[in-house]
Amino acid sequence: MWESAKTVAPTPNSAIIQLDVDDNFVINSTHLNMIRENKFNGHLRADPHDHIREFLAICNMFRYGEMQSEAVKLMIFPLSLCDEAKFWFNELNEESIKSWEQMRKAFINKFFPPSLFNRLLLEIRNFSQLVCENLTDAWLRLKSMLRKCHGHGLTKGVIIQIFYHGLDEPTQAILDVTAGGIFLYKTPNQAFQFLDDKVLFNLDWSTKSKKEHHQKSVAFADGSDSNTDNSLFMEKLKAMDS
């Protein structure tokens, strides 16, 4: 009597409405393994845009036909999620996702909301060189901030203005001299190229300099009076040009 009266709750349907595919259709096992090895956990530092980019790059390695490609993405995307991200997906309304673009937008809106975008953009606009941070590290840090703020819409000219005005005065002076004039007078493309040539390609010099001269760090903002010392200024300038 008791056994016959028990009610078994129905298992909820997936949030994704599966598209029609051929009965004999099979997803490549290598494709599935690659997706499972690149999971998104939904934690604070996880980048949803990077995950989508990686997910699509893997999908593009396999060809299923134009009609089946959409279905494959929808079928295997949940397999690329774990932890907080998988919990979020399982909480979506049943059969609420009808297309890959709808799935992508729901995913991005959850893990890269407007509030996060606004915060990252504000941090970029308020960029400033850190104490004991050298020119190379400052430029790399700003570029990393820009990559994380997807869709920031900032032009190269604005980015160069933000970067230059975020540097301390000694670093600005060195940048002007090595640029052969006022750095901001360069076109945005020239300024970007200059920084890539003079900064990114000097990573080896920066590392060597730090090891050999701990007291004469290549950091351009250490808050000490030595930053204004002419001999140290010329030494940094000579090293940067080498």
C-alpha positions as CSV (number, residue, x, y, z in Angstrom):
1,M,0.0,0.0,0.0
2,W,2.7,2.4,1.1
3,E,4.9,1.6,-1.9
4,S,2.1,2.1,-4.4
5,A,1.2,5.5,-2.9
6,K,4.7,7.0,-3.2
7,T,5.1,9.6,-5.9
8,V,8.3,9.9,-7.9
9,A,9.1,13.5,-8.9
10,P,9.7,14.0,-12.6
11,T,13.2,14.8,-13.8
12,P,13.3,18.4,-15.1
13,N,14.0,18.9,-18.8
14,S,17.1,20.7,-20.0
15,A,17.1,24.4,-20.4
16,I,18.1,23.8,-24.1
17,I,15.5,22.8,-26.7
18,Q,17.5,20.3,-28.8
19,L,17.4,20.8,-32.5
20,D,16.6,18.0,-34.8
21,V,19.5,15.9,-36.1
22,D,19.7,12.7,-38.1
23,D,19.1,9.5,-36.1
24,N,22.5,8.3,-37.0
25,F,24.3,11.5,-36.0
26,V,27.3,11.0,-33.7
27,I,29.5,13.7,-32.1
28,N,33.2,13.0,-32.5
29,S,34.6,11.5,-29.3
30,T,37.8,13.6,-29.5
31,H,35.6,16.7,-29.7
32,L,33.8,15.7,-26.5
33,N,37.1,15.0,-24.7
34,M,38.5,18.4,-25.7
35,I,35.4,20.2,-24.4
36,R,35.5,18.3,-21.1
37,E,39.1,19.3,-20.6
38,N,38.3,23.0,-21.0
39,K,35.7,23.7,-18.4
40,F,34.4,27.0,-17.1
41,N,33.8,27.0,-13.3
42,G,32.1,30.4,-12.9
43,H,34.5,31.6,-10.2
44,L,35.2,35.3,-9.9
45,R,38.4,35.4,-12.0
46,A,37.0,33.2,-14.7
47,D,36.5,35.0,-18.0
48,P,33.3,33.9,-19.9
49,H,34.4,35.5,-23.1
50,D,37.7,33.5,-23.1
51,H,35.7,30.4,-22.5
52,I,33.3,31.1,-25.4
53,R,36.3,31.9,-27.6
54,E,38.0,28.6,-26.7
55,F,34.8,26.6,-27.0
56,L,34.1,27.9,-30.5
57,A,37.8,27.4,-31.5
58,I,37.4,23.7,-30.5
59,C,34.1,23.4,-32.3
60,N,35.5,24.9,-35.5
61,M,38.0,22.0,-35.6
62,F,35.3,19.6,-36.4
63,R,32.8,19.7,-39.3
64,Y,29.3,18.4,-38.9
65,G,27.4,20.2,-41.6
66,E,25.7,23.6,-41.6
67,M,22.5,22.4,-40.0
68,Q,24.1,20.2,-37.4
69,S,26.7,22.7,-36.2
70,E,24.2,24.7,-34.3
71,A,22.8,21.5,-32.7
72,V,26.2,20.3,-31.7
73,K,27.1,23.5,-29.9
74,L,23.9,23.4,-27.9
75,M,24.3,19.7,-27.0
76,I,27.8,19.9,-25.8
77,F,28.0,23.4,-24.2
78,P,26.7,22.1,-20.8
79,L,29.6,19.6,-20.8
80,S,32.0,22.6,-20.7
81,L,30.6,23.9,-17.4
82,C,31.3,22.9,-13.9
83,D,30.9,24.1,-10.3
84,E,29.1,27.4,-10.1
85,A,28.6,27.7,-13.8
86,K,27.0,24.2,-14.0
87,F,24.7,25.1,-11.0
88,W,23.6,28.2,-12.8
89,F,22.8,26.3,-16.0
90,N,20.8,23.7,-14.2
91,E,18.7,26.5,-12.6
92,L,17.6,27.9,-16.0
93,N,14.0,27.5,-16.9
94,E,13.2,24.3,-18.8
95,E,13.4,24.6,-22.6
96,S,14.1,28.3,-22.4
97,I,17.1,28.2,-24.8
98,K,16.3,27.8,-28.4
99,S,19.5,28.9,-30.2
100,W,23.2,29.0,-29.7
101,E,23.2,32.8,-29.8
102,Q,20.6,32.8,-27.0
103,M,22.7,30.4,-25.0
104,R,25.8,32.6,-25.5
105,K,24.1,35.8,-24.4
106,A,22.6,34.2,-21.3
107,F,26.0,32.9,-20.3
108,I,27.8,36.2,-20.9
109,N,25.1,38.2,-19.1
110,K,25.4,36.0,-16.1
111,F,29.2,35.9,-15.8
112,F,30.1,39.3,-17.3
113,P,27.2,41.5,-16.2
114,P,27.0,45.3,-16.9
115,S,28.0,46.0,-13.4
116,L,31.3,44.2,-13.9
117,F,31.9,45.9,-17.2
118,N,31.4,49.3,-15.7
119,R,33.8,48.5,-12.8
120,L,36.5,47.3,-15.2
121,L,36.1,50.3,-17.4
122,L,36.3,52.7,-14.5
123,E,39.5,51.0,-13.4
124,I,41.0,51.5,-16.8
125,R,40.1,55.2,-16.9
126,N,41.6,55.6,-13.4
127,F,44.8,53.7,-14.4
128,S,48.0,54.9,-12.6
129,Q,51.5,53.5,-12.4
130,L,52.1,51.6,-9.2
131,V,54.9,52.3,-6.8
132,C,58.0,50.4,-7.9
133,E,56.3,49.4,-11.1
134,N,58.5,49.8,-14.2
135,L,57.3,51.0,-17.6
136,T,57.1,47.6,-19.1
137,D,55.0,46.2,-16.3
138,A,52.7,49.2,-16.3
139,W,52.0,48.9,-20.1
140,L,51.5,45.1,-19.8
141,R,49.1,45.6,-16.9
142,L,47.0,48.2,-18.8
143,K,46.8,45.9,-21.8
144,S,45.7,43.0,-19.6
145,M,43.0,45.3,-18.1
146,L,41.8,46.1,-21.6
147,R,41.6,42.5,-22.6
148,K,39.4,41.7,-19.6
149,C,37.1,44.6,-20.3
150,H,35.5,43.2,-23.4
151,G,33.7,45.7,-25.6
152,H,35.3,48.7,-23.8
153,G,35.1,50.8,-27.0
154,L,38.2,52.9,-26.2
155,T,40.2,54.1,-29.2
156,K,44.0,53.8,-29.4
157,G,44.2,57.5,-28.9
158,V,42.2,57.4,-25.7
159,I,44.2,54.4,-24.4
160,I,47.5,56.2,-25.0
161,Q,46.2,59.3,-23.2
162,I,45.1,57.2,-20.2
163,F,48.4,55.4,-20.1
164,Y,50.7,58.5,-20.4
165,H,48.8,60.5,-17.8
166,G,48.7,57.5,-15.5
167,L,52.6,57.4,-15.4
168,D,54.6,59.4,-12.8
169,E,56.6,62.4,-14.0
170,P,60.0,60.8,-14.2
171,T,58.6,58.0,-16.4
172,Q,56.8,60.5,-18.6
173,A,60.1,62.4,-19.0
174,I,62.0,59.3,-20.0
175,L,59.2,58.3,-22.4
176,D,59.3,61.7,-24.1
177,V,63.1,61.7,-24.5
178,T,63.2,58.1,-25.9
179,A,60.4,59.0,-28.2
180,G,62.4,61.8,-29.7
181,G,60.0,64.4,-28.5
182,I,56.7,64.7,-26.7
183,F,55.3,61.2,-26.7
184,L,51.7,62.4,-27.0
185,Y,52.5,64.1,-30.3
186,K,52.8,60.7,-31.9
187,T,49.8,59.2,-33.7
188,P,48.0,56.5,-31.8
189,N,49.4,53.8,-34.1
190,Q,52.9,55.2,-33.7
191,A,52.6,55.4,-30.0
192,F,51.3,51.8,-29.7
193,Q,54.2,50.5,-32.0
194,F,56.7,52.5,-30.0
195,L,55.6,51.0,-26.7
196,D,55.6,47.5,-28.1
197,D,59.1,48.0,-29.6
198,K,60.6,49.8,-26.7
199,V,58.8,48.2,-23.8
200,L,57.7,44.6,-24.6
201,F,60.9,43.8,-26.4
202,N,62.9,45.1,-23.4
203,L,61.6,42.4,-21.0
204,D,64.9,40.6,-21.1
205,W,66.7,43.9,-20.2
206,S,64.3,44.6,-17.4
207,T,64.8,41.2,-15.8
208,K,68.6,41.4,-16.1
209,S,68.6,44.9,-14.7
210,K,66.6,43.9,-11.7
211,K,68.9,41.1,-10.9
212,E,72.1,43.1,-11.3
213,H,71.0,46.4,-9.7
214,H,68.5,45.9,-6.9
215,Q,69.2,49.3,-5.6
216,K,68.9,50.8,-9.1
217,S,65.6,49.2,-10.0
218,V,64.1,49.9,-13.4
219,A,60.9,50.8,-11.7
220,F,60.2,54.4,-12.5
221,A,58.0,55.2,-9.5
222,D,59.6,54.3,-6.2
223,G,58.6,57.5,-4.3
224,S,62.2,58.3,-3.4
225,D,64.3,61.4,-4.1
226,S,66.6,59.3,-6.3
227,N,64.0,59.5,-9.1
228,T,64.9,63.1,-9.6
229,D,68.7,62.5,-9.5
230,N,70.1,63.4,-12.9
231,S,72.7,60.6,-12.9
232,L,70.2,57.9,-12.2
233,F,67.9,59.5,-14.8
234,M,70.6,59.2,-17.5
235,E,71.4,55.7,-16.4
236,K,67.8,54.6,-16.9
237,L,67.6,56.4,-20.2
238,K,70.8,54.8,-21.5
239,A,69.6,51.4,-20.4
240,M,66.2,51.8,-22.0
241,D,67.8,52.8,-25.3
242,S,70.1,49.8,-25.3
